[in-house]
Amino acid sequence: MWVLSMLGALAGNTTILAIFAALVGGIGLFVAGGRANKDAARRAAEKLVAIEELLEMDREATDAERAARDLPDEAARQEAMRWAKR
């Protein structure tokens, strides 16, 4: 019985309720901040992969351009058509 009376006294005290609410809110913000950091790291990793793919595509295109530079016109057109179909 004394537990119920103690809980009733704590529930009636606005200062203790405010402190409890602040603690719960702080823990909630801490957890949400951790999730936000994980999401930001995941997005940064995805951007890095996309940029690396673009660089690789650029390197491949540059290599093909160098090779096509020395080709006669008809062979260069055939090479361009092969790349256009990709």
Disulfide bonds with the S-S distance in Angstrom:
none
